[in-house]
Amino acid sequence: MLSILLCLTSFLTLFLWGTREGLLGQFINVSLGKVEGYGVPVWVLSNIGDGRNPGIDCELTARLEALDPGLIHVFPFRRIEGDVGLPGPPKGETAAWSDQYGSFYGRAVWPHDPLWTSPGEAASQNGEDGPAVPLEVVLNRKLLEQSLRCDAYRAALRGLYPGLTLPEEGQDALECLSNGRIWLDVRLGRGRRLVSFRIRWNDQIPSMESVAFLLPMRTYQVIELTQSNPGIRYFPEGEGEASERIAELAVWGFAGGDVSGRRRLDALARCLGGAVVGTTHVSLEQPRPRAAAEACAEASELRLAERSAPGPKDLTVSSFVTGELFRLEPSPELQECGGRRLLIPCASLSQRWREQNLDCDENNVALADSTATLGV
């Protein structure tokens, strides 16, 4: 009997010890950001305080990996704080995000980064065959289930974008994102705009920090570019293509004394984020996508019709502007950063920015690829 008790005690001791070691190892792996197939990363920061260090670029990345090919893998990333957020107030009871488990913080990563290439619910367009400036985001499902307030998210969008169609309300914690898209408040130029992104879900983004989302590096580079070059016509919905936006609408069939018609046009102007309403035209303060104009027209009990056959009290497009074309071209020297470089039109950049950065070559300039942080 004593020997049986001793055996049971020894077995229980070994079991508890093994369980403790396993749980401890799992805790360490999670807290340090272990990535399946790569291991636990070493986090490195680039010292750019004196302004002379260009940061961590693709050339440095290749040199680091050459130290031990096949063993060392380098994945540069950028921190995103402030430039991209949720709609509405950032803090308080009406905020769409509860910061109990961390702030709404994200990173910009290259398409070959294992954090980006983790399995998602949809195929990624942040790759070699995708658009030049993809509107795609990887979301941390666990963190969003804990922190996203769908009711506040909906209320903020309705206040900022009255004509927007949102998913039907439900019981799921993330029901407001059930259509596979999320609206983010993005700092573009000298202002902020709502931009819709396709969602790729990741159950949890491995990291030492609570990372809520990942953006494609190229997309974040263009976002930053607009802040130092506010004159650039970057229309996100085109994903790098030279898309068109509406600048002015023609008004058909409204009489001067039509009070209800004027009320609807004023509602349209508010929905579009500001516009000058005349007797025959509505001039937008900022060019807007056609989808936004159609949604606002419907919300204001109006209709955006084709110019060839407008009906009474219809709107038609009388003026539009074309956005810049962003192109990707193969670049073997940038193999460690996706193998392609992003070309932007020189004419849209300020003279000061061009003098401080790169010279233009055949009317285009390649956007610098340096980053400030990396994981090894």
C-alpha angles and dihedrals in degrees: 000000000000091000091051091050090049091051092049091048092049091048092049091048092051091045093051092045092050092046091049092050091048094048091045091050091047091049091051092048092051096043093049094044103250112195119207110251094015106055130216112341129228109227116220129185125206115229104228097152096115093052093234097091108085091205130240110328134177092268092058090045091055092048092052094049090048089063089076112001114212094015104060116060119181123200115179119203140175127227115237115206124152098354092081125033145140121281118268131026115345095224140021137056093307094049117117091224130061109208094202090111098032140302126289092270127159146175137225112226139178119254094253093055110120090226089061098040094053111122113280136179092257136037114264121246092192092096143090094290097040130096121291094246106022122200095216131126134189111219128202101235096196094049094045092049087055099041114023115097104205095191092055091043090054093046092050092050093048090052094048099035110024095179096054120123113220132187117274115270117260145159098267115106090234099036091128088066096045092113090066096250136099128197114223130189105235129189105232122172109322095336144041129258137187111246127185117225132191112242128232111183126220117184089223132351107229110234145122086247133052100262112190099185147003126217129194110264093231092054092051091047090056091047089055091044091060091055092061092035106040091170093066113109100226111167106186096201089067091061090217098325121118094257125176129241130194116253101171138017127207117225118218130198102000116138119215093247096046100124096178090048092051090049091054092048091051089051089050091052092052092047091051091055096255133339141170110245116210133172094267106012143043111211114200119222089216125021110254133201116261091244090057092049091049092049093048092047091053092047089052093049092252134114132228103218136182112274092234095065114019118171130211112303092007129139126225132185110260099169137017139174128221122229128226122278115236114196134194121212130182114265117180092191089061094053091123090057100048100293096261135085127214117238121203129188113263094211091067095055125089118252091237092054092049092051092050097044129025136341117245119252118199092341093307135087129200115237113240114255101207121128134189104223136036143179121219 
